[in-house]
C-alpha cells in the first residue's frame, strides 16, 4: 500500500523482477479489498506509514485482524526515529526508509519473510 504512484510502481517492479507476486494498492480501500479477497495467499504487507484517510499502522491492524501473523514492513520518508518519537510506530517494527534502494527493499522483505518462518 503506497499512495504515491511512482514509489508504488518502482517497488512493484523491483519485487516482481526478483520473483515476488505483488498486489498493488494506491489507497486504503483498495488495500483492504485486496487483502480480504486474497487473504489466503498474502505473505507480507508493505505499507507506507503516513497516508491520507488511515495510517499504515491502523491499516495493518485491520488487515492482521483477518490475517493473523502477517508480517508487516512499514516505509516512510520520515526517519524511523522521528516516527517512533511521534508515537506513530513502536521501536521493534520492520521499517524501510524512503527513498529506498533495490537492495534495501529486497533485504527488508527477506527479513520479514524469514522472521515468520523461524
N, CA, C and O atoms as a MOPAC input file, in Angstrom:
PM7 MOZYME 1SCF
protein

 N      0.84700 1    -1.16500 1     0.00000 1
 C      0.00000 1     0.00000 1     0.00000 1
 C      0.89100 1     1.22600 1     0.00000 1
 O      1.64200 1     1.47700 1     0.94300 1
 N      0.79200 1     1.96500 1    -1.05800 1
 C      1.57500 1     3.19400 1    -1.19900 1
 C      0.74200 1     4.15900 1    -2.01200 1
 O      0.31400 1     3.82900 1    -3.11800 1
 N      0.50500 1     5.34800 1    -1.48000 1
 C     -0.33100 1     6.31500 1    -2.17000 1
 C      0.41300 1     7.09100 1    -3.25600 1
 O     -0.22100 1     7.71300 1    -4.10900 1
 N      1.72900 1     7.06400 1    -3.23700 1
 C      2.49500 1     7.73000 1    -4.29200 1
 C      2.74200 1     6.74000 1    -5.42700 1
 O      3.44900 1     5.74700 1    -5.25300 1
 N      2.15600 1     7.01800 1    -6.58500 1
 C      2.19100 1     6.06800 1    -7.69800 1
 C      3.60900 1     5.69400 1    -8.12500 1
 O      3.88200 1     4.51800 1    -8.36700 1
 N      4.50300 1     6.65200 1    -8.22000 1
 C      5.85300 1     6.34700 1    -8.69500 1
 C      6.58300 1     5.41400 1    -7.72400 1
 O      7.30800 1     4.51700 1    -8.15600 1
 N      6.39800 1     5.61700 1    -6.43400 1
 C      7.03500 1     4.75200 1    -5.43000 1
 C      6.42200 1     3.36600 1    -5.48300 1
 O      7.13100 1     2.36200 1    -5.42500 1
 N      5.09100 1     3.31400 1    -5.59400 1
 C      4.38000 1     2.03800 1    -5.65800 1
 C      4.81700 1     1.22300 1    -6.86800 1
 O      5.08000 1     0.02600 1    -6.75400 1
 N      4.89400 1     1.86200 1    -8.01000 1
 C      5.28700 1     1.14600 1    -9.23700 1
 C      6.74200 1     0.69100 1    -9.19000 1
 O      7.07200 1    -0.39200 1    -9.67300 1
 N      7.60800 1     1.51400 1    -8.61000 1
 C      9.01400 1     1.12100 1    -8.50600 1
 C      9.14500 1    -0.10100 1    -7.59400 1
 O      9.85400 1    -1.05200 1    -7.92300 1
 N      8.46600 1    -0.07200 1    -6.45900 1
 C      8.52200 1    -1.21600 1    -5.53700 1
 C      7.99100 1    -2.47300 1    -6.22100 1
 O      8.58200 1    -3.54700 1    -6.10900 1
 N      6.88400 1    -2.33200 1    -6.92300 1
 C      6.30900 1    -3.48400 1    -7.61900 1
 C      7.28900 1    -4.04200 1    -8.64800 1
 O      7.49000 1    -5.25400 1    -8.72500 1
 N      7.89100 1    -3.16400 1    -9.43100 1
 C      8.83300 1    -3.60200 1   -10.46200 1
 C     10.01500 1    -4.35400 1    -9.84600 1
 O     10.40700 1    -5.41300 1   -10.33600 1
 N     10.57300 1    -3.80600 1    -8.77800 1
 C     11.71300 1    -4.45300 1    -8.11200 1
 C     11.30500 1    -5.82800 1    -7.59800 1
 O     11.99900 1    -6.81700 1    -7.83600 1
 N     10.18500 1    -5.88600 1    -6.89700 1
 C      9.75800 1    -7.15000 1    -6.29400 1
 C      9.41500 1    -8.19400 1    -7.34600 1
 O      9.81500 1    -9.35100 1    -7.21600 1
 N      8.68800 1    -7.81000 1    -8.37600 1
 C      8.32000 1    -8.77600 1    -9.41700 1
 C      9.53700 1    -9.24500 1   -10.19800 1
 O      9.61200 1   -10.41200 1   -10.58400 1
 N     10.48700 1    -8.35600 1   -10.43500 1
 C     11.71700 1    -8.73200 1   -11.12600 1
 C     12.48600 1    -9.79400 1   -10.34700 1
 O     13.23400 1   -10.58000 1   -10.92900 1
 N     12.29900 1    -9.81500 1    -9.03300 1
 C     13.00300 1   -10.77300 1    -8.18100 1
 C     12.10800 1   -11.92100 1    -7.73100 1
 O     12.38700 1   -12.57300 1    -6.72500 1
 N     11.03800 1   -12.16400 1    -8.47400 1
 C     10.23900 1   -13.36200 1    -8.28000 1
 C      9.05800 1   -13.26700 1    -7.33400 1
 O      8.38900 1   -14.27100 1    -7.09000 1
 N      8.78400 1   -12.09600 1    -6.79700 1
 C      7.65100 1   -11.94400 1    -5.89300 1
 C      6.38600 1   -11.60000 1    -6.68600 1
 O      6.45600 1   -10.90300 1    -7.69800 1
 N      5.25000 1   -12.08200 1    -6.23100 1
 C      3.95600 1   -11.67500 1    -6.77600 1
 C      3.47200 1   -10.49900 1    -5.93700 1
 O      3.59300 1   -10.51500 1    -4.71300 1
 N      2.92700 1    -9.48800 1    -6.59000 1
 C      2.56300 1    -8.25900 1    -5.89900 1
 C      1.10500 1    -7.90100 1    -6.17400 1
 O      0.65500 1    -7.91800 1    -7.32000 1
 N      0.38200 1    -7.58100 1    -5.11700 1
 C     -0.93800 1    -6.97200 1    -5.22000 1
 C     -0.72900 1    -5.50300 1    -4.89100 1
 O     -0.29000 1    -5.16600 1    -3.79100 1
 N     -1.03700 1    -4.63800 1    -5.82900 1
 C     -0.72600 1    -3.21600 1    -5.69900 1
 C     -1.98000 1    -2.43500 1    -5.31500 1
 O     -3.02700 1    -2.58400 1    -5.94500 1
 N     -1.87100 1    -1.60900 1    -4.28600 1
 C     -2.98000 1    -0.76600 1    -3.85700 1
 C     -2.49900 1     0.67100 1    -3.69400 1
 O     -1.46200 1     0.92800 1    -3.08300 1
 N     -3.26500 1     1.59500 1    -4.24700 1
 C     -2.93200 1     3.01100 1    -4.16400 1
 C     -3.71500 1     3.75400 1    -3.10400 1
 O     -3.44000 1     4.92000 1    -2.82200 1
 N     -4.70900 1     3.07000 1    -2.50400 1
 C     -5.44100 1     3.69300 1    -1.40700 1
 C     -5.90100 1     2.62200 1    -0.42500 1
 O     -5.86600 1     1.42900 1    -0.72400 1
 N     -6.32300 1     3.06200 1     0.72300 1
 C     -6.68300 1     2.15900 1     1.81300 1
 C     -7.84500 1     1.24500 1     1.41700 1
 O     -7.83100 1     0.05300 1     1.72400 1
 N     -8.82800 1     1.79200 1     0.75100 1
 C     -9.99500 1     0.99600 1     0.34400 1
 C     -9.56100 1    -0.18000 1    -0.53300 1
 O     -9.98900 1    -1.31200 1    -0.30700 1
 N     -8.72200 1     0.08000 1    -1.52400 1
 C     -8.22900 1    -0.99900 1    -2.39500 1
 C     -7.37800 1    -2.00200 1    -1.62300 1
 O     -7.46600 1    -3.20600 1    -1.86100 1
 N     -6.55900 1    -1.51100 1    -0.70600 1
 C     -5.71600 1    -2.40800 1     0.08600 1
 C     -6.56600 1    -3.35800 1     0.92200 1
 O     -6.29400 1    -4.55800 1     0.96700 1
 N     -7.58300 1    -2.83300 1     1.57800 1
 C     -8.46200 1    -3.68300 1     2.38600 1
 C     -9.20500 1    -4.69500 1     1.51900 1
 O     -9.32400 1    -5.86300 1     1.88600 1
 N     -9.70100 1    -4.24900 1     0.37600 1
 C    -10.41700 1    -5.14800 1    -0.53800 1
 C     -9.50100 1    -6.25500 1    -1.03700 1
 O     -9.87600 1    -7.42700 1    -1.00600 1
 N     -8.31400 1    -5.90200 1    -1.49400 1
 C     -7.36700 1    -6.89700 1    -2.00000 1
 C     -6.99200 1    -7.90600 1    -0.91700 1
 O     -6.89100 1    -9.10300 1    -1.18600 1
 N     -6.79100 1    -7.43000 1     0.28600 1
 C     -6.42000 1    -8.33900 1     1.37600 1
 C     -7.56900 1    -9.26000 1     1.75400 1
 O     -7.34400 1   -10.43600 1     2.04200 1
 N     -8.77800 1    -8.75700 1     1.75900 1
 C     -9.93200 1    -9.61400 1     2.04100 1
 C    -10.10300 1   -10.67900 1     0.96700 1
 O    -10.36700 1   -11.84200 1     1.27300 1
 N     -9.95300 1   -10.28100 1    -0.28600 1
 C    -10.14200 1   -11.20400 1    -1.40900 1
 C     -9.01100 1   -12.21700 1    -1.54000 1
 O     -9.21200 1   -13.29300 1    -2.10300 1
 N     -7.82600 1   -11.89000 1    -1.03200 1
 C     -6.64300 1   -12.73400 1    -1.24200 1
 C     -5.95900 1   -13.13600 1     0.05400 1
 O     -4.77300 1   -13.46500 1     0.04300 1
 N     -6.66900 1   -13.11700 1     1.15500 1
 C     -6.03900 1   -13.31900 1     2.46500 1
 C     -5.27800 1   -14.64100 1     2.57800 1
 O     -4.29300 1   -14.72500 1     3.31200 1
 N     -5.72100 1   -15.66300 1     1.86400 1
 C     -5.05500 1   -16.96800 1     1.95300 1
 C     -3.70700 1   -16.99200 1     1.24100 1
 O     -2.88100 1   -17.86300 1     1.51400 1
 N     -3.47500 1   -16.05400 1     0.33600 1
 C     -2.24000 1   -16.09700 1    -0.45700 1
 C     -1.28700 1   -14.94100 1    -0.17100 1
 O     -0.25100 1   -14.82800 1    -0.82500 1
 N     -1.61200 1   -14.09300 1     0.78000 1
 C     -0.75000 1   -12.94800 1     1.08600 1
 C      0.25200 1   -13.34900 1     2.16500 1
 O     -0.11500 1   -13.87600 1     3.21500 1
 N      1.53000 1   -13.08600 1     1.87800 1
 C      2.60500 1   -13.44500 1     2.80200 1
 C      3.19900 1   -12.24700 1     3.52900 1
 O      3.92500 1   -12.42200 1     4.50800 1
 N      2.90300 1   -11.02300 1     3.06500 1
 C      3.55200 1    -9.83900 1     3.61400 1
 C      2.73700 1    -8.60300 1     3.24800 1
 O      2.17000 1    -8.51900 1     2.15800 1
 N      2.68800 1    -7.65400 1     4.16500 1
 C      2.11100 1    -6.33700 1     3.88100 1
 C      3.24000 1    -5.32200 1     3.90100 1
 O      3.95900 1    -5.20200 1     4.89300 1
 N      3.39400 1    -4.59200 1     2.80800 1
 C      4.34400 1    -3.48900 1     2.70900 1
 C      3.50000 1    -2.22800 1     2.59800 1
 O      2.76000 1    -2.06100 1     1.62800 1
 N      3.60500 1    -1.34600 1     3.57500 1
 C      2.74600 1    -0.16800 1     3.58800 1
 C      3.48600 1     1.09100 1     4.00500 1
 O      4.39300 1     1.06600 1     4.83600 1
 N      3.06700 1     2.18500 1     3.40100 1
 C      3.55500 1     3.49000 1     3.82300 1
 C      3.01100 1     3.76000 1     5.22200 1
 O      1.97000 1     3.21800 1     5.59500 1
 N      3.68700 1     4.57200 1     5.98100 1
 C      3.24200 1     4.90400 1     7.33300 1
 C      2.23700 1     6.04900 1     7.29900 1
 O      1.16000 1     5.94700 1     7.88600 1
 N      2.58100 1     7.12700 1     6.62000 1
 C      1.74700 1     8.32400 1     6.58800 1
 C      0.97500 1     8.34800 1     5.27300 1
 O      1.55600 1     8.47500 1     4.19600 1
 N     -0.35400 1     8.22200 1     5.38400 1
 C     -1.22000 1     8.22100 1     4.19200 1
 C     -2.49500 1     8.98400 1     4.49800 1
 O     -2.84900 1     9.16400 1     5.66300 1
 N     -3.18700 1     9.43200 1     3.45700 1
 C     -4.48800 1    10.04700 1     3.69600 1
 C     -5.48100 1     8.99900 1     4.21300 1
 O     -5.33000 1     7.81500 1     3.91400 1
 N     -6.44700 1     9.39800 1     4.95000 1
 C     -7.54800 1     8.58300 1     5.45200 1
 C     -7.15600 1     7.73500 1     6.65700 1
 O     -7.81900 1     7.79900 1     7.69200 1
 N     -6.09300 1     6.94200 1     6.54400 1
 C     -5.73200 1     5.99100 1     7.59700 1
 C     -4.22400 1     5.78800 1     7.58000 1
 O     -3.62200 1     5.69300 1     6.51100 1
 N     -3.61700 1     5.72200 1     8.74700 1
 C     -2.16800 1     5.48400 1     8.79800 1
 C     -1.86200 1     4.03300 1     8.43400 1
 O     -2.73800 1     3.17000 1     8.48800 1
 N     -0.63700 1     3.78400 1     8.07100 1
 C     -0.20700 1     2.42500 1     7.77500 1
 C     -0.34300 1     1.51000 1     8.97400 1
 O     -0.63600 1     0.32400 1     8.82300 1
 N     -0.13400 1     2.05000 1    10.16400 1
 C     -0.26700 1     1.24600 1    11.37900 1
 C     -1.70700 1     0.79200 1    11.57500 1
 O     -1.94800 1    -0.37300 1    11.89400 1
 N     -2.66400 1     1.69200 1    11.38900 1
 C     -4.07500 1     1.34400 1    11.54300 1
 C     -4.49600 1     0.37400 1    10.43800 1
 O     -5.23600 1    -0.57400 1    10.69900 1
 N     -4.03400 1     0.60100 1     9.21500 1
 C     -4.31700 1    -0.32200 1     8.11900 1
 C     -3.80300 1    -1.71100 1     8.46400 1
 O     -4.51700 1    -2.69900 1     8.28800 1
 N     -2.58300 1    -1.79600 1     8.94900 1
 C     -2.00300 1    -3.09700 1     9.30700 1
 C     -2.80300 1    -3.76700 1    10.42200 1
 O     -2.98200 1    -4.98500 1    10.40400 1
 N     -3.28300 1    -2.99800 1    11.38100 1
 C     -4.10800 1    -3.57100 1    12.45100 1
 C     -5.38800 1    -4.18000 1    11.88400 1
 O     -5.79700 1    -5.26500 1    12.29800 1
 N     -6.01900 1    -3.48500 1    10.93800 1
 C     -7.22600 1    -4.02000 1    10.29700 1
 C     -6.91300 1    -5.31200 1     9.54600 1
 O     -7.62200 1    -6.30900 1     9.68500 1
 N     -5.85500 1    -5.28200 1     8.75800 1
 C     -5.52900 1    -6.42900 1     7.91400 1
 C     -5.08000 1    -7.62200 1     8.75300 1
 O     -5.46900 1    -8.75400 1     8.46500 1
 N     -4.27900 1    -7.39100 1     9.77400 1
 C     -3.82600 1    -8.52100 1    10.58800 1
 C     -4.94800 1    -9.08300 1    11.46100 1
 O     -4.79600 1   -10.16300 1    12.03100 1
 N     -6.06100 1    -8.37700 1    11.57500 1
 C     -7.19400 1    -8.93800 1    12.31400 1
 C     -7.81300 1   -10.11500 1    11.56500 1
 O     -8.37200 1   -11.01600 1    12.19200 1
 N     -7.72400 1   -10.12400 1    10.23000 1
 C     -8.21300 1   -11.27400 1     9.47100 1
 C     -7.08000 1   -12.05100 1     8.80100 1
 O     -7.32900 1   -13.05300 1     8.13000 1
 N     -5.86500 1   -11.60600 1     8.97400 1
 C     -4.66500 1   -12.33700 1     8.52600 1
 C     -3.67000 1   -12.35500 1     9.68800 1
 O     -2.61300 1   -11.73000 1     9.60400 1
 N     -3.99700 1   -13.06000 1    10.76200 1
 C     -3.11300 1   -13.03800 1    11.93800 1
 C     -1.71300 1   -13.55400 1    11.60200 1
 O     -1.54300 1   -14.50100 1    10.83400 1
 N     -0.73000 1   -12.90500 1    12.19500 1
 C      0.65200 1   -13.32000 1    11.98500 1
 C      1.27900 1   -12.78800 1    10.71000 1
 O      2.44600 1   -13.06500 1    10.43300 1
 N      0.52600 1   -12.03100 1     9.93400 1
 C      1.05500 1   -11.47900 1     8.68200 1
 C      2.17000 1   -10.49000 1     9.00200 1
 O      1.95100 1    -9.53400 1     9.74600 1
 N      3.36200 1   -10.70700 1     8.45000 1
 C      4.43500 1    -9.74400 1     8.68900 1
 C      4.14700 1    -8.42900 1     7.96400 1
 O      3.57600 1    -8.41600 1     6.87400 1
 N      4.54900 1    -7.34000 1     8.58400 1
 C      4.31600 1    -6.01000 1     8.03200 1
 C      5.63800 1    -5.26100 1     7.97500 1
 O      6.38800 1    -5.21800 1     8.95000 1
 N      5.90900 1    -4.67200 1     6.81800 1
 C      7.04900 1    -3.77600 1     6.65900 1
 C      6.47100 1    -2.38700 1     6.41800 1
 O      5.70200 1    -2.17400 1     5.48000 1
 N      6.85100 1    -1.45200 1     7.27500 1
 C      6.41300 1    -0.07000 1     7.14500 1
 C      7.49500 1     0.71800 1     6.43400 1
 O      8.68600 1     0.49400 1     6.65200 1
 N      7.07400 1     1.65000 1     5.57700 1
 C      8.04800 1     2.50700 1     4.90900 1
 C      7.61400 1     3.95700 1     5.03700 1
 O      6.42400 1     4.26600 1     5.10700 1
 N      8.60400 1     4.83800 1     5.06600 1
 C      8.30400 1     6.25500 1     5.19600 1
 C      9.50200 1     7.07900 1     4.76900 1
 O     10.64500 1     6.62500 1     4.82200 1
 N      9.21800 1     8.28500 1     4.34800 1
 C     10.26600 1     9.25700 1     4.06900 1
 C     10.77100 1     9.91100 1     5.34000 1
 O     11.84300 1    10.51700 1     5.34500 1
 N      9.99900 1     9.79300 1     6.43200 1
 C     10.44700 1    10.26000 1     7.73000 1
 C     11.42700 1     9.22400 1     8.27800 1
 O     11.34700 1     8.04900 1     7.91600 1
 N     12.33200 1     9.63500 1     9.12900 1
 C     13.26400 1     8.66700 1     9.71300 1
 C     12.52000 1     7.79300 1    10.71200 1
 O     11.51000 1     8.20800 1    11.28000 1
 N     13.02100 1     6.58700 1    10.92400 1
 C     12.37600 1     5.69200 1    11.88200 1
 C     12.37000 1     6.31700 1    13.27200 1
 O     11.41200 1     6.13600 1    14.02400 1
 N     13.42800 1     7.05000 1    13.62500 1
 C     13.48500 1     7.70400 1    14.92500 1
 C     12.37100 1     8.75200 1    15.05900 1
 O     11.73900 1     8.85600 1    16.11000 1
 N     12.13600 1     9.51500 1    14.00700 1
 C     11.10800 1    10.56800 1    14.06000 1
 C      9.71700 1     9.97000 1    14.20600 1
 O      8.91000 1    10.48600 1    14.97900 1
 N      9.41800 1     8.89900 1    13.48600 1
 C      8.06800 1     8.34500 1    13.59400 1
 C      7.86500 1     7.59500 1    14.90200 1
 O      6.74100 1     7.52300 1    15.39800 1
 N      8.92500 1     7.03700 1    15.47000 1
 C      8.82000 1     6.41200 1    16.78900 1
 C      8.61000 1     7.49600 1    17.84600 1
 O      7.75100 1     7.35200 1    18.71600 1
 N      9.38600 1     8.57500 1    17.77800 1
 C      9.27000 1     9.67400 1    18.75100 1
 C      7.87700 1    10.29500 1    18.74600 1
 O      7.37800 1    10.71900 1    19.78800 1
 N      7.26100 1    10.34500 1    17.58400 1
 C      5.92400 1    10.94400 1    17.48600 1
 C      4.81400 1     9.92200 1    17.72000 1
 O      3.64100 1    10.22900 1    17.50800 1
 N      5.16200 1     8.72700 1    18.14800 1
 C      4.16000 1     7.74300 1    18.52200 1
 C      3.45400 1     7.06900 1    17.37100 1
 O      2.41500 1     6.44200 1    17.57500 1
 N      3.98600 1     7.17600 1    16.16200 1
 C      3.32900 1     6.58100 1    15.00800 1
 C      3.61200 1     5.08100 1    14.94600 1
 O      2.73400 1     4.29700 1    14.58700 1
 N      4.82400 1     4.68600 1    15.29000 1
 C      5.19700 1     3.27100 1    15.29200 1
 C      6.00900 1     2.95100 1    16.53700 1
 O      6.62300 1     3.83200 1    17.13900 1
 N      6.00400 1     1.68000 1    16.91200 1
 C      6.84400 1     1.23300 1    18.01700 1
 C      8.26000 1     0.99700 1    17.50600 1
 O      8.49800 1     0.95200 1    16.29900 1
 N      9.18200 1     0.84900 1    18.42500 1
 C     10.59000 1     0.70900 1    18.05700 1
 C     10.92700 1    -0.62900 1    17.40700 1
 O     11.89900 1    -0.70800 1    16.65600 1
 N     10.15900 1    -1.67800 1    17.67100 1
 C     10.53600 1    -3.00700 1    17.19400 1
 C      9.88900 1    -3.40000 1    15.86300 1
 O      9.81700 1    -4.58700 1    15.54400 1
 N      9.42700 1    -2.44100 1    15.09700 1
 C      8.78900 1    -2.73900 1    13.81600 1
 C      9.84400 1    -2.88900 1    12.71400 1
 O     10.98500 1    -2.45100 1    12.86200 1
 N      9.44000 1    -3.51300 1    11.61700 1
 C     10.31000 1    -3.57500 1    10.43900 1
 C     10.06700 1    -2.29900 1     9.64600 1
 O      8.94400 1    -2.03000 1     9.21900 1
 N     11.11300 1    -1.52300 1     9.45300 1
 C     10.99000 1    -0.19600 1     8.85000 1
 C     11.93000 1    -0.05800 1     7.66400 1
 O     13.10400 1    -0.42100 1     7.73900 1
 N     11.39800 1     0.47200 1     6.57000 1
 C     12.16900 1     0.73000 1     5.35700 1
 C     12.15700 1     2.22800 1     5.09300 1
 O     11.10100 1     2.82600 1     4.88400 1
 N     13.33600 1     2.82200 1     5.10400 1
 C     13.46700 1     4.25900 1     4.86400 1
 C     13.28700 1     4.57400 1     3.37900 1
 O     13.89400 1     3.92000 1     2.53100 1
 N     12.45600 1     5.57000 1     3.05800 1
 C     12.33800 1     6.06700 1     1.68600 1
 C     13.20000 1     7.31400 1     1.56100 1
 O     13.29400 1     8.07800 1     2.52100 1
 N     13.82100 1     7.54500 1     0.43900 1
 C     13.81100 1     6.66600 1    -0.74000 1
 C     14.63400 1     5.42000 1    -0.46200 1
 O     15.67200 1     5.47100 1     0.19700 1
 N     14.14700 1     4.30300 1    -0.97900 1
 C     14.83900 1     3.03900 1    -0.76300 1
 C     15.53900 1     2.60900 1    -2.03900 1
 O     15.21500 1     3.06000 1    -3.13800 1
 N     16.50100 1     1.72900 1    -1.85900 1
 C     17.20000 1     1.14700 1    -2.99900 1
 C     16.62000 1    -0.24300 1    -3.25800 1
 O     15.85700 1    -0.77200 1    -2.44900 1
 N     16.98200 1    -0.80600 1    -4.36500 1
 C     16.57000 1    -2.17900 1    -4.68100 1
 C     17.01600 1    -3.11600 1    -3.57200 1
 O     16.23500 1    -3.93300 1    -3.08500 1
 N     18.27600 1    -2.99300 1    -3.17700 1
 C     18.81700 1    -3.88700 1    -2.15800 1
 C     18.16600 1    -3.69400 1    -0.79300 1
 O     17.92700 1    -4.66700 1    -0.07900 1
 N     17.88000 1    -2.45500 1    -0.42600 1
 C     17.25600 1    -2.24400 1     0.88600 1
 C     15.81800 1    -2.77700 1     0.90500 1
 O     15.38300 1    -3.33700 1     1.91100 1
 N     15.08600 1    -2.60900 1    -0.18500 1
 C     13.72400 1    -3.15400 1    -0.26900 1
 C     13.75300 1    -4.67500 1    -0.21500 1
 O     13.03600 1    -5.28000 1     0.58200 1
 N     14.55900 1    -5.28700 1    -1.03900 1
 C     14.63700 1    -6.75000 1    -1.06100 1
 C     15.12800 1    -7.30900 1     0.27500 1
 O     14.63900 1    -8.33900 1     0.73800 1
 N     16.07700 1    -6.63900 1     0.88100 1
 C     16.58900 1    -7.09200 1     2.17300 1
 C     15.52900 1    -7.04000 1     3.26200 1
 O     15.42100 1    -7.95900 1     4.07300 1
 N     14.74900 1    -5.97000 1     3.28300 1
 C     13.71000 1    -5.83600 1     4.30400 1
 C     12.59500 1    -6.85100 1     4.07900 1
 O     12.04700 1    -7.38900 1     5.04200 1
 N     12.25300 1    -7.11800 1     2.82000 1
 C     11.22600 1    -8.13000 1     2.52200 1
 C     11.72500 1    -9.50800 1     2.95600 1
 O     10.98200 1   -10.26300 1     3.58300 1
 N     12.96200 1    -9.83900 1     2.63400 1
 C     13.53200 1   -11.13000 1     3.06200 1
 C     13.56600 1   -11.24000 1     4.57900 1
 O     13.24700 1   -12.28900 1     5.13800 1
 N     13.95000 1   -10.16300 1     5.23800 1
 C     13.99100 1   -10.16100 1     6.70300 1
 C     12.60100 1   -10.43600 1     7.28500 1
 O     12.46800 1   -11.21900 1     8.22600 1
 N     11.59100 1    -9.81000 1     6.74100 1
 C     10.21300 1   -10.00400 1     7.22900 1
 C      9.74200 1   -11.42100 1     6.98400 1
 O      9.15900 1   -12.04300 1     7.87200 1
 N      9.98500 1   -11.93600 1     5.79900 1
 C      9.53000 1   -13.29400 1     5.46900 1
 C     10.29900 1   -14.33700 1     6.26200 1
 O      9.72100 1   -15.34600 1     6.66600 1
 N     11.57800 1   -14.12200 1     6.49300 1
 C     12.38900 1   -15.05200 1     7.26400 1
 C     11.96600 1   -15.06900 1     8.72900 1
 O     11.98000 1   -16.12100 1     9.36800 1
 N     11.59700 1   -13.92500 1     9.25400 1
 C     11.20800 1   -13.85600 1    10.67300 1
 C      9.94900 1   -14.67600 1    10.94100 1
 O      9.75200 1   -15.15100 1    12.05900 1
 N      9.10400 1   -14.84700 1     9.94600 1
 C      7.88600 1   -15.63200 1    10.09900 1
 C      8.19400 1   -17.12700 1    10.04900 1
 O      7.55600 1   -17.91800 1    10.74400 1
 N      9.16500 1   -17.50900 1     9.23300 1
 C      9.48500 1   -18.91600 1     9.02400 1
 C     10.28700 1   -19.50500 1    10.16700 1
 O     10.36100 1   -20.72800 1    10.28500 1
 N     10.88700 1   -18.68500 1    11.01100 1
 C     11.73200 1   -19.17000 1    12.09800 1
 C     10.91000 1   -19.77300 1    13.19600 1
 O     11.46000 1   -20.23500 1    14.19600 1

